[in-house]
């Protein structure tokens, strides 16, 4: 089993934390990024432009979680694949990207990227129950706004199940839900320590 180059692991770690400055440091100054995304192909030719493109895609999401990834050799190149769950304020989405990378002595010199697009996740309207996983989003960096956006998207009478990792959410989210005129049905702690709150929209 061939161990993956540390620079690729660093790239994925920086992406997972949305550290786009650190991500740029993984790239050669003259890196070439060629991307095929739903609007069409595009090409970028330096470190700042390439890292900035990842920022364009992911920096503004109000919740963001790298769900899974893998790094493996592909003949004379390296394949980096990852799947991300995110919310840009209009509901939970998934995106998957495949990066074929060429490496220099220490840095990534070339990336050919294929993107799935940002695919919306939606439960059937008839279910009456909607889920929102806030990922690592906390009350100090936008969880309240994300919750408000989610609850406002569901019909009156439906319920929203919110899962959050931030310990402060146990106090803050139920208070906000009630302040917005909704009914808190339950607040539970899951086995892994996350909060799960069910809220019925009443207005």
C-alpha positions in Angstrom: 0.0 0.0 0.0 1.6 3.3 -1.1 1.4 6.0 1.5 0.0 9.3 0.2 2.3 12.4 0.0 2.0 14.6 3.1 1.3 17.7 0.9 -1.9 16.2 -0.3 -3.0 15.4 3.3 -2.2 19.0 4.2 -4.3 20.3 1.2 -7.3 18.3 2.4 -6.8 19.4 6.0 -6.7 23.1 5.0 -9.8 22.6 2.8 -11.7 21.0 5.7 -11.1 24.0 7.9 -11.5 26.5 5.1 -8.0 27.8 5.6 -7.5 29.1 2.1 -4.2 30.8 2.9 -2.9 27.5 4.1 -4.3 25.8 1.1 -2.5 28.2 -1.2 0.8 27.3 0.6 0.3 23.7 -0.6 0.4 24.9 -4.2 3.3 25.7 -6.4 3.5 29.5 -7.2 2.9 28.6 -10.9 0.3 25.9 -10.3 -2.2 25.3 -13.1 -5.8 24.5 -12.1 -8.1 23.3 -14.8 -11.7 22.7 -13.6 -14.8 21.3 -15.2 -17.8 22.6 -13.3 -21.4 22.8 -14.3 -21.2 26.3 -15.9 -18.3 25.0 -18.0 -14.5 24.6 -18.1 -12.1 27.1 -16.6 -8.4 27.5 -16.1 -6.2 29.4 -13.6 -2.5 29.7 -13.7 -1.1 30.8 -10.3 -1.3 30.0 -6.6 -3.5 33.0 -5.6 -6.0 32.4 -8.4 -6.2 28.7 -7.8 -6.7 29.0 -4.0 -9.1 31.8 -4.5 -11.3 29.6 -6.7 -11.7 27.2 -3.8 -12.6 30.2 -1.6 -15.2 31.3 -4.2 -16.9 27.9 -3.9 -16.8 27.4 -0.2 -15.8 30.4 1.9 -19.3 31.9 2.3 -21.2 28.7 3.3 -22.9 29.2 6.7 -22.3 25.5 7.4 -19.5 23.4 5.9 -18.3 19.8 6.7 -15.9 17.6 4.8 -17.9 14.4 5.1 -15.3 12.0 3.6 -12.2 11.9 1.4 -9.6 9.6 -0.1 -6.2 10.0 -1.6 -4.8 7.3 -3.9 -2.3 6.9 -6.7 -3.5 6.8 -10.3 -0.7 5.6 -12.6 1.7 8.6 -12.5 -0.7 11.0 -10.8 -2.5 11.3 -7.5 -6.3 11.3 -7.1 -7.9 13.3 -4.3 -11.6 12.8 -3.9 -13.8 14.4 -1.3 -17.5 15.0 -0.5 -18.7 18.1 1.3 -22.0 18.9 3.1 -22.7 22.6 3.2 -25.5 25.2 3.4 -25.3 28.6 1.7 -28.5 29.7 3.3 -30.9 28.0 0.9 -30.8 24.5 2.3 -28.4 21.6 2.7 -26.4 20.6 -0.3 -23.7 18.1 -1.2 -20.8 18.5 -3.5 -18.2 16.1 -4.7 -14.9 16.9 -6.4 -12.2 14.7 -8.0 -8.7 16.2 -8.3 -6.0 14.6 -10.4 -2.8 16.1 -9.1 0.8 16.3 -10.4 3.4 16.9 -7.7 6.7 18.7 -7.7 9.5 18.2 -5.2 7.4 19.6 -2.4 4.2 21.2 -3.7 1.2 20.6 -6.0 2.1 21.7 -9.5 -1.1 20.9 -11.5 -4.7 20.0 -10.7 -7.3 18.8 -13.1 -10.6 19.0 -11.2 -14.1 17.6 -11.9 -17.0 18.9 -9.8 -20.4 17.4 -9.3 -22.1 20.8 -8.7 -23.9 21.8 -5.6 -26.7 19.3 -5.3 -29.7 20.2 -3.1 -31.0 17.7 -0.5 -34.6 17.8 0.2 -37.1 15.6 2.1 -40.5 15.0 0.5 -42.8 17.8 1.5 -45.4 15.2 2.7 -43.0 13.9 5.4 -43.6 16.9 7.7 -40.1 16.4 9.2 -37.0 18.2 7.9 -33.4 17.7 9.1 -30.6 20.2 9.4 -27.1 19.1 10.4 -25.2 22.3 11.3 -21.8 20.5 11.2 -19.2 22.4 13.0 -21.0 25.7 12.8 -21.3 27.4 16.2 -23.4 30.1 17.8 -20.5 32.5 17.5 -20.1 32.1 13.8 -23.5 32.0 12.2 -25.5 29.1 13.7 -28.4 31.4 14.7 -28.7 32.8 11.2 -28.5 29.3 9.7 -31.2 28.0 12.0 -33.5 31.0 11.2 -33.0 30.4 7.5 -33.8 26.7 7.9 -37.0 27.1 10.0 -38.3 29.8 7.6 -38.1 27.3 4.7 -40.4 24.7 6.1 -44.2 24.9 6.1 -46.1 26.0 9.2 -46.9 22.8 11.2 -43.9 20.9 10.0 -40.9 20.1 12.3 -37.2 20.8 11.9 -34.7 18.4 13.5 -31.4 20.3 14.2 -28.1 18.6 15.0 -25.3 20.8 16.3 -21.9 20.2 17.8 -21.5 23.6 19.6 -22.1 23.2 23.3 -23.6 26.7 23.5 -26.4 25.6 21.2 -28.1 23.8 24.1 -29.0 27.2 25.6 -29.0 29.4 22.6 -31.1 27.5 20.0 -34.2 26.7 22.1 -34.4 30.3 23.2 -34.1 31.5 19.7 -36.7 29.0 18.5 -39.2 30.2 21.1 -38.4 33.9 20.4 -39.3 33.3 16.7 -42.7 31.9 17.8 -42.0 28.2 17.4 -42.5 25.3 19.7 -39.5 23.3 21.0 -40.7 19.7 21.0 -37.5 18.1 22.4 -33.9 18.8 23.2 -31.6 15.7 23.5 -27.9 14.9 23.7 -26.8 12.2 21.3 -24.2 9.5 22.2 -21.4 11.5 20.5 -22.2 14.6 22.5 -24.1 16.5 19.8 -27.3 18.3 20.4 -30.5 17.2 18.7 -33.4 19.6 18.9 -36.8 19.2 17.3 -38.8 22.4 16.7 -42.3 22.7 15.3 -42.9 25.8 13.2 -46.0 27.6 14.5 -45.9 30.8 12.5 
